[in-house]
Amino acid sequence: MPLTRLVIQQFRNIQACDIDLSSGFNFLIGPNGSGKTSVLEAIYLLGHGRSFKSSITGRVIKNECQELFVHGRFLNPDQFELPIGINKQRDGSTEVKIGGQSGQKLAQLAQVLPLQLIHPEGFDLLTDGPKQRRAFIDWGVFHSEPAFFEAWGRFKRLNKQRNALLKTATVYRELSYWDQELARLAEQIDGWRRVYVEQISEVAQTLCGEFLPEFEIGLKYYRGWEKDTPYQDILANNFERDQHLGYTFSGPNKADLKIKVNGTPVEDVLSRGQLKLMVCALRVAQGQHLTDLTGKQCIYLIDDFASELDSQRRKRLADCLKSTGAQVFVSSITKSQVADMIESNSKMFHVEHGTIGQG
């Protein structure tokens, strides 16, 4: 479901742009600080309702302006062009339109415009705590299991209520009623996540093997509490510990994806270039799995393509992305760095001082 047109107004240093896009590769070429990343950030905002660089709306609205607009047109699976757009105000209010209908929810943006982002800070997926890897799993479950979004949201709300009750409860009986529903949701969420990791593991390991053939890659899902113990038993047995801590220690909000190379944590083995290749492999694997499962094509956003990659590794990634047939947006300082990606239907955009021109 590629974007065919992109309109950006008052987003960071971009006053206004209106560009027609290729369904294949779209290259954003320009010096650092020119606005290349801002274009990718605007597309990300269109698909997620938020920036990948700042959670504060005021920081992405152009100076002296009160609002920003990002609009696009995308081809749906029936090959009809549909408009999609988001407007954000400095006061934090947001309006989403899909197919000309206002009042749409941010989750609906993500459903119609699945995106994968590969950027210089993407090492977090492999080297930081479990939050990023949990989000990686949940991206896939969100797009494959329609009931997941509501169930996960309800679990987080109930868990917050439980944490508040822990501060006043004197005996476990005061929490047991709430814990029944919390346990039901936890087991359901765990089941969806487990199935997803099982499904994607083969695709991910194959791609990681192509990108890093010198290593053996292993993925293992950890659900957030003891493997063979029902979650309701965990809640009951750990009541005093949770009460002492002031929060629920175990649960699906602690889930993780353990990623190892030759049986060792990735950050202890791989160089920065190898880490980037593995992140690329995992992101592309998610996109491929989404297409196989639903028929939807993922859009890939690649910021600072040449960073950490030598020419051989850049070609390896370029060939992999070409094979997906997906729409790809790539930012780079020079045209020579993306030469291996250029195809007959590619489009080249030159970015300077927030102005985007094709040529």
ABEGO torsion letter per residue (X at the ends): XBBABBBBBGBEABABBBBBBBABBBBBBEBBGAGAAAAAAAAAAAAAGBBAABABAAAABBBGBABBBBBBBBBBAAGBBBBBBBBBBAAGBBBBBBGGBBGBBAAAAAAABBBBBBBAAAAAAAABBAAAAAAAAAAAAAAABAAAAAAAAAAAAAAAAAAAAAAABABAAAAAAAAAAAAAAAAAAAAAAAAAAAAAAAAAAAAAAAABAABBBBBBBBAGBBAABBAAAAAAAAAAAAAAAGBBABEAAABBBBBBBGGBBAAAABBAAAAAAAAAAAAAAAAAAAAAAAGBBBBBBBBGAABGBBAAAAAAAAAAAAAAGBBBBBBBABAAAAAAABBAABBBBBBBGGBBBBX
